Amino acid sequence: MRSLMQRAVLLSNLLAGALMMHPSSAMAAEGWPSQSVHLIVPASAGSSLDVVARVLGERLALRWKQPVVVEAKPGAGGMLGMNAVAKAPADGYTLGIGFNGPVAIAPHLYRKMAYDPAKDLRPVVLTTSQPNVLAVAASHPAKTARELVDWARQQDGGLLYASVGNGSSSHLTMELFKIVAGFAGTHVPYKGSPEAAVSVVTGETHAMFTVQPALLAFLEAGKLKLLGATSSERTGDLSEVPTLAEQGYPAVQSMAWNGLLAPTGTPESVIERINADVNALLIEPSVRETLHRQGLLPGGGTPSEFAAMVEQESRKWGPVISEAKIRLD
């Protein structure tokens, strides 16, 4: 991921570019939006994804002078909501806020899907990201990621690790760590972060990867400790947590990201308009502060950069899923 300074420079350039949009493209976007815009969230109300959608939706409605209707459509690991986006009319009035699972990872986990992310969804803009963190019980003897690896190698059966569900970023990050660091482990999936975290606290499992906000209550109570983060550099609230790269595992990078997507075929001028407006919002201090409170790093960038990132993520996780022999159908 870019440094904060690089990202700020990029966003400034994007805004300048938006003002110089080709006249024909600008004219095509001029009549949009003439009605409310539907924003589908493939996760439960109150989730971090829902928070991002509502923060941006409220402000986009002011810019567009049209309502932005946020609808939570959870189910099937996010695929239910993204299928609704993929099958919607390509007119710019239905958008979705997708994330790793249903956009880049699902095609490697399922033989058949109701939609093809690469063909049916048009990346618009990266909205936020956050690293996964490696958590163990506060009483665990390991103080670093490398010490945990050494400890796991000494255990019969290796590391017993929790995740927030089969095929999740939580699950796949540990599979990547196992491959890179060279230790054995057994996966124990749970229904979500609270259940998985409790299993680590109680010793039912030894460790887990997930995003830091999901663990806050346990960290503040002194029941868990963090051994590392999967970002390329230390960020925000995790400035005291060393990255896995710092500890000798530079290949273990795993960001939980999300971004706006539209049905393929949505007019390019509308894509450019949405992209420019979201980029403008993501550099507003009030928006950045709200997102930072959720442990989220503001995104931004061009549609092509977001598309390239999605493709890169798909290429990255495909081999990990194949080596771990993970199938969900």
GICORGI-V653789 format. One record per residue. N is the residue number from 1. RES is the residue in one small letter. PHI is phi in whole degrees, -180 to 180 (999 if undefined). PSI is psi in whole degrees, -180 to 180 (* if undefined). Layout:
BEGIN
n & res & phi & psi
N & RES & PHI & PSI
N & RES & PHI & PSI
END
This chain:
BEGIN
n & res & phi & psi
1 & m & 999 & 151
2 & r & -68 & 157
3 & s & -69 & 162
4 & l & -62 & -38
5 & m & -65 & -45
6 & q & -61 & -40
7 & r & -66 & -41
8 & a & -64 & -42
9 & v & -64 & -43
10 & l & -61 & -45
11 & l & -65 & -37
12 & s & -63 & -42
13 & n & -65 & -37
14 & l & -64 & -43
15 & l & -65 & -39
16 & a & -65 & -40
17 & g & -65 & -36
18 & a & -63 & -35
19 & l & -71 & -20
20 & m & -104 & 18
21 & m & -52 & 142
22 & h & -53 & 139
23 & p & -54 & -42
24 & s & -64 & -40
25 & s & -68 & -42
26 & a & -63 & -40
27 & m & -66 & -37
28 & a & -65 & -33
29 & a & -86 & -8
30 & e & -60 & -38
31 & g & -85 & -2
32 & w & -105 & 136
33 & p & -94 & 143
34 & s & -107 & 4
35 & q & -154 & 179
36 & s & -65 & 149
37 & v & -108 & 132
38 & h & -96 & 125
39 & l & -117 & 110
40 & i & -91 & 130
41 & v & -111 & 114
42 & p & -82 & 44
43 & a & -154 & 170
44 & s & -70 & 153
45 & a & -60 & 137
46 & g & 93 & -11
47 & s & -71 & 166
48 & s & -62 & -33
49 & l & -65 & -41
50 & d & -65 & -38
51 & v & -62 & -46
52 & v & -60 & -46
53 & a & -60 & -42
54 & r & -75 & -37
55 & v & -61 & -48
56 & l & -74 & -39
57 & g & -60 & -44
58 & e & -61 & -42
59 & r & -79 & -34
60 & l & -66 & -35
61 & a & -61 & -37
62 & l & -68 & -40
63 & r & -68 & -41
64 & w & -88 & -12
65 & k & 56 & 34
66 & q & -144 & 148
67 & p & -63 & 144
68 & v & -113 & 110
69 & v & -93 & 113
70 & v & -92 & 125
71 & e & -124 & 121
72 & a & -79 & 125
73 & k & -134 & 71
74 & p & -77 & 167
75 & g & 133 & 146
76 & a & 54 & 43
77 & g & 63 & 29
78 & g & 95 & -11
79 & m & -72 & -29
80 & l & -61 & -48
81 & g & -67 & -42
82 & m & -71 & -29
83 & n & -65 & -39
84 & a & -63 & -38
85 & v & -67 & -47
86 & a & -60 & -33
87 & k & -93 & -2
88 & a & -77 & 159
89 & p & -58 & 140
90 & a & -87 & 63
91 & d & -119 & 4
92 & g & 88 & 0
93 & y & -101 & 1
94 & t & -131 & 122
95 & l & -125 & 163
96 & g & -135 & 155
97 & i & -111 & 97
98 & g & -92 & 168
99 & f & -141 & -180
100 & n & -42 & -56
101 & g & -54 & -67
102 & p & -77 & -7
103 & v & -105 & -43
104 & a & -117 & -27
105 & i & -98 & -40
106 & a & -53 & -40
107 & p & -59 & -22
108 & h & -89 & -13
109 & l & -101 & -24
110 & y & -123 & 137
111 & r & -71 & -35
112 & k & -130 & 136
113 & m & -130 & 155
114 & a & -73 & -16
115 & y & -144 & 160
116 & d & -111 & 107
117 & p & -53 & -40
118 & a & -69 & -29
119 & k & -101 & -31
120 & d & -102 & -11
121 & l & -122 & 136
122 & r & -108 & 110
123 & p & -60 & 135
124 & v & -111 & -53
125 & v & -165 & 140
126 & l & -70 & 127
127 & t & -96 & -56
128 & t & -147 & 168
129 & s & -150 & 164
130 & q & -158 & 144
131 & p & -76 & 156
132 & n & -81 & 154
133 & v & -124 & 149
134 & l & -94 & 116
135 & a & -117 & 142
136 & v & -136 & 168
137 & a & -62 & 147
138 & a & -57 & -28
139 & s & -86 & -5
140 & h & -64 & 140
141 & p & -67 & -25
142 & a & -70 & 134
143 & k & -111 & -11
144 & t & -139 & 167
145 & a & -63 & -40
146 & r & -66 & -37
147 & e & -66 & -35
148 & l & -66 & -41
149 & v & -61 & -47
150 & d & -61 & -41
151 & w & -64 & -44
152 & a & -62 & -37
153 & r & -66 & -20
154 & q & -92 & -7
155 & q & -92 & 140
156 & d & -66 & 122
157 & g & 88 & -5
158 & g & 75 & -151
159 & l & -87 & 130
160 & l & -95 & 111
161 & y & -121 & 142
162 & a & -93 & 160
163 & s & -148 & 170
164 & v & -86 & 6
165 & g & 152 & 155
166 & n & -59 & 131
167 & g & 78 & 2
168 & s & -75 & 166
169 & s & -59 & -36
170 & s & -58 & -46
171 & h & -68 & -52
172 & l & -68 & -30
173 & t & -64 & -41
174 & m & -68 & -36
175 & e & -62 & -41
176 & l & -64 & -43
177 & f & -62 & -42
178 & k & -60 & -44
179 & i & -65 & -47
180 & v & -69 & -44
181 & a & -86 & -20
182 & g & 76 & 59
183 & f & -140 & 161
184 & a & -94 & 158
185 & g & -167 & 161
186 & t & -121 & 130
187 & h & -86 & 133
188 & v & -125 & 101
189 & p & -80 & 145
190 & y & -124 & 175
191 & k & -77 & -18
192 & g & -177 & -178
193 & s & -62 & -44
194 & p & -58 & -46
195 & e & -66 & -42
196 & a & -66 & -43
197 & a & -63 & -41
198 & v & -60 & -38
199 & s & -64 & -34
200 & v & -73 & -42
201 & v & -60 & -43
202 & t & -83 & -8
203 & g & 88 & 4
204 & e & -64 & -34
205 & t & -130 & 170
206 & h & -98 & -30
207 & a & -164 & 169
208 & m & -162 & 157
209 & f & -108 & 136
210 & t & -165 & -178
211 & v & -81 & 147
212 & q & -61 & -40
213 & p & -58 & -30
214 & a & -69 & -16
215 & l & -108 & 1
216 & l & -52 & -46
217 & a & -60 & -40
218 & f & -75 & -35
219 & l & -68 & -44
220 & e & -66 & -29
221 & a & -84 & -2
222 & g & 74 & 24
223 & k & -97 & -18
224 & l & -130 & 159
225 & k & -137 & 155
226 & l & -105 & 132
227 & l & -103 & -13
228 & g & 178 & 163
229 & a & -127 & 154
230 & t & -101 & 19
231 & s & -86 & 166
232 & s & -76 & -23
233 & e & -145 & 162
234 & r & -66 & 142
235 & t & -137 & 145
236 & g & 40 & -123
237 & d & -67 & -10
238 & l & -103 & 23
239 & s & -64 & -22
240 & e & -93 & -3
241 & v & -102 & 120
242 & p & -68 & 145
243 & t & -75 & 162
244 & l & -65 & -33
245 & a & -61 & -42
246 & e & -61 & -28
247 & q & -97 & 14
248 & g & 100 & 10
249 & y & -127 & 66
250 & p & -64 & -22
251 & a & -79 & -12
252 & v & -91 & 79
253 & q & -120 & 128
254 & s & -153 & 102
255 & m & -101 & 136
256 & a & -87 & 109
257 & w & -121 & 164
258 & n & -148 & 160
259 & g & -166 & 164
260 & l & -80 & 138
261 & l & -134 & 153
262 & a & -128 & 162
263 & p & -61 & 140
264 & t & -58 & 137
265 & g & 103 & -9
266 & t & -60 & 134
267 & p & -51 & 136
268 & e & -60 & -35
269 & s & -65 & -34
270 & v & -72 & -41
271 & i & -57 & -46
272 & e & -64 & -39
273 & r & -65 & -48
274 & i & -62 & -45
275 & n & -59 & -47
276 & a & -63 & -42
277 & d & -68 & -40
278 & v & -69 & -41
279 & n & -59 & -40
280 & a & -64 & -41
281 & l & -67 & -37
282 & l & -70 & -10
283 & i & -105 & 2
284 & e & -73 & 130
285 & p & -54 & -41
286 & s & -66 & -37
287 & v & -69 & -46
288 & r & -61 & -41
289 & e & -64 & -43
290 & t & -61 & -44
291 & l & -68 & -41
292 & h & -62 & -35
293 & r & -64 & -24
294 & q & -91 & 4
295 & g & 77 & 20
296 & l & -105 & 140
297 & l & -97 & 122
298 & p & -59 & 142
299 & g & -96 & -122
300 & g & 114 & -177
301 & g & 112 & -180
302 & t & -87 & 163
303 & p & -59 & -39
304 & s & -67 & -35
305 & e & -67 & -41
306 & f & -65 & -42
307 & a & -61 & -42
308 & a & -65 & -38
309 & m & -65 & -43
310 & v & -61 & -44
311 & e & -64 & -42
312 & q & -63 & -42
313 & e & -62 & -41
314 & s & -63 & -44
315 & r & -65 & -33
316 & k & -71 & -47
317 & w & -85 & -20
318 & g & -55 & -53
319 & p & -63 & -35
320 & v & -64 & -45
321 & i & -64 & -41
322 & s & -65 & -45
323 & e & -67 & -35
324 & a & -82 & -5
325 & k & 56 & 49
326 & i & -96 & 121
327 & r & -134 & 141
328 & l & -115 & 12
329 & d & -136 & *
END
